[in-house]
């Protein structure tokens, strides 16, 4: 078989690692113990693995809209996160000149001081469900994560579980190394206008600029 094209095929790869002969054919309408197990765990582990790294294949850019109701305290502006948001990558149009800024993710909102700007640019990891576009390293890490869970529930053999944990750790290390090569560490984005504004504040004046338009 070539690369998997469905969640069922991803789960069956995990069962292959465990040398488990009872493969599955559906996680939408599970009928066997293995299918019920895969149905319970697949989506949660897929999302958790997406959150582990800023995977290139799972990146998306969006312009967020400011929410009319400001946060109760701490920040002046709140922006609505996309429905498919999984994790933050960077804020703004260009992450090259990033420096540290202050923001938090709370629920489905991003809170930041942005001088009331109506929008905010965000690069983020989205909730990728299409197995066909999975990065190969992401795929193998997900398969390994599933194998650890399946091993605990299906085989219960310490030796088998330990082997799957070692395999998972190896693929996690590969993902970390590859991601580091393709995405050198960068700080969080702040517009050069922020530096100007800070200087203006220190001198007792303000030019009224904001981080993002």
N, C-alpha and C positions, 0 to 999 in steps of 0.2 A: 504494500500500500504506500502511496505517496504521502505528501503532507496532509494532515487532517483538515477537513473542511467543515466540521461540525463539532459542537460540544460533546456529542456521544463519542466521536472518534478520539477526541482528546482524553476523555475518561478511559476509553479502552486502552490507550497507550499506557496509562497509569496502572491498569490491571495487568497489562503485559509485563511491566517491570516487576510486579509481584508474582508473576507466573501463575496467575489466577485464570483458570480455564473458562469461567462463566462470564463472558463478555455481555455488554448491555446493548440494547437497541433503541431505548427511549429514556429521556429524563423528563419529558413533558407529561407522560402518562405512565409512570413507573409501575411495573408489575412484579418485579423480582426484588429481593433484598439489595442486590447490587445497584439496581436502577434507583431504588428509593434513596440509597446512600448518596449516589451521584447527584440526584435531584436536590437533596438537602445542601450539599456542599459546593457544587460547581460554581454557581454564581458568586457566592461569598468569597471563595478563594480566588476567583478571577479578578474581582475588584480589589481584593487585598494585595494581589501581586502587581496590579497596575499602580497601586499607591507606593510601592516599594522604591521605584526609580522614576526619573523623568524620561521615560521611554520616548525615543524619537517617533516611532510609528504611532504613538497614541497622543501626540500633541495636536492642539487646536488653538486657534486665536479667535477672540471674540471681544466686541465692544460692549461693556456692561453699562446698564442704565442706573442712574442714581435713584435711590428710593426716597420718596418725599419726606418720610418720617425719619428724622435724624436719630442716631443712637442716644440712649438715655444719658450716657456719660462716657468719657474717655476718648471718643473720636467724634469728629464733626460730620462725617459723611458715611453712608452705607450704600453698597451697590449689590444688585441682585446677581447671584452666581447662575450660570447656565444649568439647565436641568440635568445635563450629562456630566457635570463637574465631578472629577475624582480627586485631583490634587493640583496644587499651585506649581507653576514653573517660573514665570517672571511677569512683572507688571511693566507696561509701557511698550512703545514701538520698537525700541532698540536696547537689548540687554548688554551691549558691548561695554558701555561706560557706567555700568551699575555701581552704585554705592548703597550703603545700608539705609533703609527707611523703615518706618513703623506701620504695621498693619496687622490685623488678625482676621481669621476666618471663624465666623460664628454661625452655626447652622447653615442656611443657604445664602448667607450674606458675607461680603467682604467689607470690613470697617477700616477706614483710613481718614486722615486729615487731608482733604483735597480741595479746600476753599470753595466747596459747593459746585464743583464742575459737574456738568450734566452726564458725563460719560467717563469711562475708565477702560483702558486697553489691558487685556489679560491674555497671557499664553498659559494654557493649562493642560493637564492630562484628562482626556475624556473617557467615558465609559464604553470602551471598544468591545463590541460583542461579536463582530465578524471574525471568525477563526482564520479565514483565508489571509487576512492582513497581519496576523500576529507575527512579531519578530521571532526568529527561530530560538533565540536565547530566552525570550519571554515565554515562549511555548514550552521549552524544556523545563524552565523553572516552575511553571504552573503544573506541568505533568508530575514533577517531583513533589510539589506541595500536595497534590491530590493523592499521590502514592503513599505519602506519610499518613494521611487521614484514613485512606482505604486500608492500609496495612494495620492500623490500630483496630479498626472495626471488623475487618474480614479475617485476617490471619491471626492477629494477636500475638505473633511471634516476635520476641524481642530482637532476635538476630535480623529478621526481615525489616523491622521498623528502623533499627539502627542503620542498616544499609541504605534505606531510602532517605534517612536524615543526612547521611554523609553525601549522598548524591545531590540532594537539595542544596546543601551548603556549597558544594562545588559549583553548581549552576548559579547560585547567588553571587559567588565570588567572580565568576565569569561576567555576569551582568554588571556588577560594580566596576570591574576593570574596563569593559567595553564602553560603558556609559561615560566613564571618566575620560576615555580617549576622545569620544565624539563630542562631549559636552564639558569642556574645562570648567572648573569651579568659578562661579560668578556671584557677586553680591546681589542684593535686591535692587531693583531699578528705582532711581529717583532722577527727575529731570534736572538738568543744570540750572534751571530756574530756581530750584530749591536753595542752592548755595547762594544765589543772588538775594533771595528773599531773606535768608538767615542773616546775611550781611546787613540788609536794610533794617531788620528788626533790631540788630545790635546797635545800629546808628540812630534808632528811634523813628525810622520811617518805613513805609511799605509801598511796594509798587503794585500790589494787588494781583500778582500773577498766581497761577495754580499749577499743580503738578501735571495734570493731564487735562485735555480739553474734551 
